[in-house]
Structures are given as structure tokens and as C-alpha cells.
Amino acid sequence: MSEALHLYYEALNRLKEGTPIVLPKGTKISNDAVSLEAGRKKGSIKKSRSGFSELIEAIEQVQESQRERVAKQKEKHPHSGFQQDEHSLQTGTDAQRYRVMYDSLLAERAGVLLEAFKQREEIKSLRSTLAVQAVELSDLRVLASSLEAELTRLRAGRLQSVPIQTAKDD
């Protein structure tokens, strides 16, 4: 028996015994319930897939015994509020579905927050780079202003020409 089938059978036994791990206790047994309890996606047990015929038969047998048990309980206690228990059996999968949807939205939100954090860090980095470049630009403006003043004095003939050292001369 494959490991996947083994997981499905274990999940079916847990649901049958009323000791599920993933789904709420008392969940109505179905192919989807067994799939979810086994940690697989809803709808993964299909009649069209080879190898699932025996599993589907086992699920149907457990479903039948569950229906018989519910019918016996109704006969014993027709006004005991057992209908509410049957309703909770049916809505167990709805609760699981909403839990999965909630977890999915929570994961999506966490991804968005992580992306926002990364973008915030990138903005901080760009701002610091921009601040350094602004200081350099300010220094260049001061240098350009002093060079313009010197050039103006030279043109006016007030100063003698002084050679400017460049990086190549060093």
C-alpha cells in the first residue's frame, strides 16, 4: 500500500473513532473530510483515480454505519436535541473550510506586511544614499561658486593665474 493511501486510511480510522487531529471532533465522514484529515486537499479522493476504489468503499461503509448510529439515536431520543448534533456534524467541514480560508488570508497578509517592510528598508537605504549625494552636491556647488569667483577675478586681471592641481598631478 502506498504511503498516501496509508495516510488516508489512518485519517478514516481517526474520524471513525472520533479522534480527529485536523478536523473538529464529530465531523461528518465524507471523501473530502478524509482528504482534509489526511492533510491533503479537498477533492483529492476521486472515483476516477485508480487505486482509490477500496478506500472509497471503506469510506462509504463508515458513512453508512454513521448514518445508522444517527438513526438509532433519533429513535431512542426523538426530542433530545440530537438534530443539533447532526447539524454540528454537517457544519464541521464548514468550520474547517472557514479556518483554511482564514489561515490563507492571514498568510497573504503576512506576505504583504513582509513586502512592505522590505520596501520600507529600501526607502531608508535610498534616503541615506540621497542624503550623501546631497552633501556631495552641496560641496560641489561651493567649489563651483569659488571657482567662478576666482575665474571672475582672473578675467578682471586682479589676480595672477595660479595652476590648479588635479587628481592626475598627485
C-alpha positions as CSV (number, residue, x, y, z in Angstrom):
1,M,0.0,0.0,0.0
2,S,1.3,3.4,-0.9
3,E,2.2,5.9,1.8
4,A,-0.6,8.3,0.6
5,L,-3.2,5.5,0.9
6,H,-1.9,4.6,4.3
7,L,-2.4,8.3,5.4
8,Y,-6.0,8.3,4.0
9,Y,-6.8,5.0,5.9
10,E,-5.3,6.4,9.1
11,A,-7.4,9.6,8.7
12,L,-10.6,7.5,8.1
13,N,-9.9,5.5,11.3
14,R,-9.4,8.7,13.3
15,L,-12.7,10.1,12.0
16,K,-14.5,6.8,12.7
17,E,-13.1,6.6,16.2
18,G,-14.0,10.3,16.9
19,T,-10.4,11.3,17.5
20,P,-9.5,13.5,14.5
21,I,-6.3,15.6,14.6
22,V,-7.1,18.2,11.8
23,L,-10.9,18.4,11.7
24,P,-13.2,19.1,14.6
25,K,-14.5,16.2,16.6
26,G,-17.8,14.9,15.2
27,T,-17.2,15.9,11.6
28,K,-19.4,14.1,9.1
29,I,-17.4,11.5,7.3
30,S,-17.0,12.0,3.6
31,N,-14.3,11.8,0.9
32,D,-13.5,15.4,1.5
33,A,-13.3,15.0,5.3
34,V,-10.9,12.1,4.9
35,S,-8.8,14.1,2.5
36,L,-8.6,17.1,4.8
37,E,-7.9,14.9,7.9
38,A,-5.1,13.2,5.9
39,G,-3.5,16.6,5.3
40,R,-4.4,16.6,1.6
41,K,-6.6,19.0,-0.5
42,K,-10.3,18.7,-0.5
43,G,-11.4,16.7,-3.5
44,S,-8.2,14.6,-3.7
45,I,-10.1,11.4,-3.3
46,K,-11.9,10.8,-6.6
47,K,-13.6,7.7,-8.1
48,S,-11.9,8.4,-11.4
49,R,-8.4,8.0,-9.9
50,S,-7.1,4.4,-9.9
51,G,-6.2,2.9,-6.5
52,F,-9.0,4.7,-4.6
53,S,-11.8,2.2,-5.2
54,E,-11.1,0.3,-2.0
55,L,-10.7,3.4,0.0
56,I,-13.9,4.9,-1.3
57,E,-15.7,1.6,-0.4
58,A,-14.3,1.8,3.1
59,I,-15.4,5.4,3.4
60,E,-18.9,4.5,2.2
61,Q,-19.1,1.7,4.8
62,V,-18.2,4.1,7.6
63,Q,-20.7,6.6,6.3
64,E,-23.4,4.0,6.4
65,S,-22.5,3.0,10.0
66,Q,-22.5,6.7,11.0
67,R,-26.0,7.1,9.4
68,E,-27.3,4.0,11.2
69,R,-25.9,5.3,14.5
70,V,-27.6,8.7,14.0
71,A,-30.9,6.9,13.1
72,K,-30.7,4.8,16.2
73,Q,-30.1,7.8,18.4
74,K,-33.1,9.6,16.9
75,E,-35.3,6.5,17.6
76,K,-34.1,6.3,21.2
77,H,-34.3,10.0,21.9
78,P,-36.6,11.7,19.3
79,H,-36.7,15.1,21.2
80,S,-33.3,15.0,22.8
81,G,-31.8,17.7,20.6
82,F,-29.8,15.2,18.6
83,Q,-30.8,17.1,15.4
84,Q,-28.5,19.9,16.6
85,D,-25.7,17.3,17.0
86,E,-26.3,16.1,13.5
87,H,-26.2,19.7,12.3
88,S,-22.9,20.2,14.0
89,L,-21.6,17.1,12.3
90,Q,-22.5,18.6,8.9
91,T,-21.1,22.0,9.7
92,G,-17.8,20.6,10.9
93,T,-16.4,20.7,7.4
94,D,-17.7,24.3,7.0
95,A,-15.8,25.4,10.1
96,Q,-12.7,23.7,8.7
97,R,-13.2,25.4,5.4
98,Y,-13.5,28.8,7.1
99,R,-10.4,28.0,9.1
100,V,-8.5,27.3,6.0
101,M,-9.7,30.5,4.4
102,Y,-8.8,32.4,7.5
103,D,-5.3,30.9,7.5
104,S,-4.9,31.6,3.8
105,L,-5.8,35.3,4.3
106,L,-3.6,35.5,7.3
107,A,-0.6,34.1,5.3
108,E,-1.4,36.5,2.4
109,R,-1.5,39.4,4.9
110,A,1.8,38.4,6.4
111,G,3.3,38.3,2.9
112,V,2.1,41.8,2.2
113,L,3.5,43.0,5.5
114,L,6.8,41.4,4.8
115,E,6.9,43.1,1.3
116,A,6.0,46.5,2.9
117,F,8.9,46.0,5.5
118,K,11.3,45.2,2.7
119,Q,10.2,48.3,0.7
120,R,10.5,50.5,3.9
121,E,14.1,49.3,4.4
122,E,14.9,50.0,0.7
123,I,13.4,53.5,1.1
124,K,15.6,54.1,4.2
125,S,18.6,53.0,2.2
126,L,17.8,55.2,-0.8
127,R,17.2,58.2,1.5
128,S,20.6,57.8,3.2
129,T,22.2,57.5,-0.3
130,L,20.3,60.6,-1.4
131,A,21.5,62.5,1.7
132,V,25.1,61.6,1.0
133,Q,24.7,62.7,-2.6
134,A,23.0,65.9,-1.5
135,V,26.0,66.7,0.7
136,E,28.4,65.9,-2.2
137,L,26.3,68.2,-4.4
138,S,26.4,70.9,-1.9
139,D,30.2,70.6,-1.7
140,L,30.4,70.7,-5.5
141,R,28.2,73.8,-5.6
142,V,30.5,75.6,-3.0
143,L,33.6,74.5,-5.1
144,A,31.9,75.7,-8.3
145,S,31.0,79.0,-6.7
146,S,34.6,79.6,-5.5
147,L,35.9,78.6,-8.9
148,E,33.5,81.0,-10.6
149,A,34.7,83.8,-8.3
150,E,38.3,83.0,-9.0
151,L,37.7,82.9,-12.7
152,T,35.9,86.3,-12.5
153,R,38.9,87.8,-10.7
154,L,41.3,86.3,-13.3
155,R,39.3,87.8,-16.1
156,A,39.3,91.2,-14.4
157,G,43.1,90.9,-14.1
158,R,43.1,91.3,-10.4
159,L,44.9,88.1,-9.7
160,Q,47.6,86.2,-11.4
161,S,46.9,82.8,-12.7
162,V,47.6,80.0,-10.3
163,P,47.7,76.5,-11.6
164,I,45.0,74.2,-10.1
165,Q,46.2,70.8,-9.1
166,T,44.1,68.0,-10.3
167,A,44.0,64.4,-9.2
168,K,46.4,63.4,-12.1
169,D,49.1,65.7,-10.7
170,D,49.1,63.9,-7.3
